[in-house]
Amino acid sequence: MTDLAIVNIGTVISGDFENPLVAGADTILASDGVITAVGRRQDLEAEVNAAAVTVDAVGTTVAPGLIDSHCHVVLGDYTPRQKTVDFLASYVHGGITSVVSPGEIHAQGRPHDAVGVKALAIAAMSCFRNFHPGGMTVHAGAVVLEPSLTKQDFADLQSAGVRLAKFGFGLYEDPADGYDQVRWAKEHGIKVMCHSGGASIPGSKPITPDHLLYLAPHVCGHINGGPTSLDAAGVDKIIDETEMALQLVQAGNLQSSLRILHKAHRDGKFGRIVIGSDTPTGTGVMPLGVIKTVAELSSFSGIDPAMIWAAATGNNARTWDLSAGFVRVGAAADLVVIDAPWGSTRDDALGALSIGDIPGITAVITGGVIRNLTSRNTPRAARLPVISPDMPHLASAGH
């Protein structure tokens, strides 16, 4: 039996920047948390009729749920940085269906010794395996690299299942001194994101393009600044001379973002662009941090908004080996239904993004289950879906 059918879709955003729209598709089916079909209703009528839940998208847009590739989780749905509870559940109302931790660096009393560093990463990873605030998936437990960590410690982390690391907040006299820890993490299958640009908070240091070229992490975190950007010549060296993922964040420098985006697009390196919010930080808690970035980059760059959406979904999925991020058979059924906001001068979600309007989110689905209807954070959409059977308990969100 099909768990979920989404029908009467006007536009399907694929999450794949090379083919950003799924041509001809007006129906998506999901069972057991994954997408089982994407195509035309006339070819899928039997499965649609057997679906437990049907979403009539009334001609609007369906897209992969946004992936925030730089979200500062700690433990539980609480951020000590801004003393805010339930912020992750609110991010789901911003269309974010999963997040990637860049290290639990905001933990109060964060340890620097090897035992404590490993324990924090393993605890965060393990807790969020069992906790899905608002239905989102949290990829937590990014070990913060410290000079106290030995090669054996990385073997221990790998054995425990830790897959993420962050460099830039450890007790190093010189960032170049972290070379061994970055190399050992990579040798043990751990994806390394590195801080870049000026210092972001007390305890961090500026990390220059030369540091990044020497350390060679997988991901150049907030290459547009976190919040202070790198110099243009150094950024160009990273783009031209490495294969690092190029992370653009809301909490960075928009002018730098646009320059990097244009260069990557022009040079055929758009697949390396990944989007995150870099929140909660001093910038604040921002449930719309990712979708706002998509709108800004779409409107100011002139690049197809469906491609920009892919940078916040499929590109993130490829970079971090995630199961979500695409609308295709076998991908996790993490989806959003969106439309132009009520009052926009454009008629659909992609048109709205192209002029900088934030679309209205009318349904958020994770694991094939509807979590929210009528987002409490985005503007109201011009068109609202019809759900069968009716779910009035999900439709009461407001401001």
C-alpha angles and dihedrals in degrees: 000000000000112000097201137014124187110195140175092037116172098197132010117203108207103201089231109113092204092056102018098175130050101229117225096000119135100156136057125187128195136186132173091005098304136093111258102178141013116185147078121336092227087064095044103039096123093053092045091053090051095050118123091215128024126196115197102203091195092221097309131126130280120197139167112276113263119261115213102210094188112043119146103224122166118174123326124349094310134101117205088193093069098013091237128148127207092015093139092054087052090051088060087061085057091060095260108139098171139016136200119218119229090199130306088260095147093063108127110249091010109197125236100189117098096247093050094043092053093043093053093050094047093045093050092046092048096045094051091049085068099034125068109176109209087352096295126137114237116202096201138160102077105172112229106228114239133174088243092069117100130197089260090056089061090050087053091049092048090050090052091053100255109155103169136070137177127205125196107063103066128109097267120145089211123018088229087068089073093071095106095049092049091049094047091049091052091047088057096052096259118143110231123210116188129205112239136191127018126353112285103192137002107288095039128095133209111270114205132205089256090056090050094049090051097044094043101199122182094244130036097214116222093347086180090062137284079239101312114061131226120248115273096242091053092048090052090054090053091049095044103037104036141044096226119142109252110225120203117192139189091232092060140074113302095200090054091047092056094048092050092045093051093048094048091047093047093046096049093251101113091121089071093059112103127176132217138154102233088215150171088049134111084304087067139231108321118182088179094043096115100038089046089054090050090051094047095047092044095050099042099038101046089222117139107278090221088062091049089050087054090056087060094045123017096027089053090047092053093046095050098030094243127167094223130061102081138077099225139106112288097021120119110272095243104141143154130208110214140172140175110289118258107272097023119140089229128075104221143025097266091048090051092050091050090063096038099260114141108234122237112251111220101173136015117197126187125178088359092299124116107239104171139015122192101014115240090214108045126064115271112274121242091235127034125206124243114233126204120227094030116251106195092165089067098044100064100084114130144151 
